[in-house]
């Protein structure tokens, strides 16, 4: 329940603080699409797990990168079409791939206990990472 609330708060903050911001939209894509696709693909085809995690799979991580990257490219294209950014999807291909890979790596971090559970919640760490890397690469 608390994780769902954090997810909702991140969506609200990204909307309020990043309205028409490519970086905020990309951060939401990483959290919503990347994490969602990773869960679905990982449960279905993720029999080969990462050596350091019994819940995370190579297939899920790969799906995270591809799904988040594709969704982010779509968002950049829409934002460009409506004049919210001069950045084109073609120019954003490599930077968005880097954002998606970084976000997928952060999603692999182990979950903490107690207070650390909040600080290591991927509903917070993934969009934070995406916003940080995105703000550096998406200019």
C-alpha positions in Angstrom: 0.0 0.0 0.0 2.8 2.5 0.9 4.6 1.6 -2.4 1.4 2.4 -4.3 1.1 5.8 -2.5 4.7 6.6 -3.4 4.1 5.7 -7.0 1.1 8.0 -7.0 3.0 10.8 -5.3 5.8 10.5 -7.9 3.3 10.8 -10.7 1.7 13.8 -9.1 5.1 15.5 -8.5 6.3 14.8 -12.0 3.0 16.3 -13.4 3.0 19.4 -11.2 6.7 20.2 -11.3 7.5 18.9 -14.7 4.5 19.8 -16.8 5.7 19.9 -20.5 9.2 18.8 -19.3 10.8 16.1 -21.4 12.9 15.0 -18.4 9.9 14.6 -16.1 8.0 12.6 -18.8 11.0 10.4 -19.4 11.3 9.8 -15.7 7.7 8.7 -15.5 8.2 6.4 -18.6 11.1 4.7 -16.8 9.1 4.1 -13.7 5.7 3.2 -15.3 6.6 1.5 -18.5 10.1 0.1 -17.7 9.3 -1.3 -14.3 5.9 -2.6 -15.5 7.2 -4.4 -18.6 10.1 -5.8 -16.6 7.7 -7.3 -14.1 5.5 -8.9 -16.8 8.3 -10.2 -18.9 10.4 -11.3 -15.9 7.6 -13.3 -14.5 6.8 -15.0 -17.8 10.2 -15.6 -19.3 12.6 -14.7 -16.6 13.9 -18.1 -15.6 17.6 -17.0 -15.7 18.1 -14.8 -12.7 20.9 -12.3 -11.9 23.5 -13.9 -9.7 22.9 -11.4 -6.9 19.1 -11.6 -7.0 16.6 -14.4 -6.8 13.8 -12.1 -8.0 15.4 -10.1 -10.9 16.0 -11.7 -14.3 18.0 -10.9 -17.4 14.8 -11.0 -19.4 13.1 -8.6 -17.1 16.0 -6.2 -17.1 16.2 -6.3 -20.9 12.5 -5.7 -21.2 12.8 -2.7 -18.8 15.5 -1.1 -21.1 13.6 -1.8 -24.3 10.2 -0.8 -23.0 11.3 2.3 -21.2 13.5 3.4 -24.1 10.7 2.9 -26.7 8.1 4.7 -24.5 10.5 7.6 -23.9 11.2 7.9 -27.6 7.5 8.1 -28.2 7.1 10.8 -25.6 10.0 12.9 -27.0 8.4 12.6 -30.4 5.0 13.8 -29.2 6.6 16.6 -27.2 8.6 17.7 -30.3 5.5 17.5 -32.5 3.6 19.8 -30.1 6.5 22.2 -29.7 7.4 21.5 -26.1 10.9 20.7 -27.0 13.4 21.2 -29.8 14.8 17.7 -29.1 13.8 15.2 -31.8 13.4 11.5 -31.2 16.2 10.9 -33.6 18.6 13.1 -31.6 17.4 11.4 -28.4 18.0 7.8 -29.3 21.3 7.4 -27.6 20.7 9.6 -24.6 17.4 7.9 -23.9 19.1 4.5 -24.2 21.6 5.6 -21.6 18.8 6.9 -19.3 17.0 3.5 -19.7 20.1 1.5 -19.0 20.9 3.6 -15.9 17.3 3.3 -14.6 17.3 -0.5 -15.2 20.5 -0.8 -13.2 19.0 1.2 -10.3 16.0 -1.0 -10.4 18.3 -4.0 -9.8 19.4 -2.6 -6.4 18.3 -4.7 -3.5 15.4 -3.5 -1.4 16.2 -2.3 2.2 14.3 -2.9 5.4 12.6 -0.4 7.7 13.5 3.2 6.7 15.8 1.9 4.0 12.8 0.3 2.3 11.5 3.8 1.5 14.9 5.0 0.3 15.4 1.9 -1.9 11.9 1.8 -3.3 12.2 1.6 -7.1 9.1 3.8 -7.4 11.4 6.6 -6.0 14.9 5.6 -7.1 14.1 4.8 -10.8 12.4 8.1 -11.6 15.0 10.0 -9.5 17.8 8.3 -11.5 16.1 9.0 -14.8 15.5 12.6 -13.9 19.2 13.1 -12.9 20.6 11.3 -16.0 18.0 12.8 -18.2 18.7 16.3 -17.1 22.4 15.8 -17.9 21.9 14.2 -21.3 18.6 15.6 -22.7 19.6 19.1 -23.7 
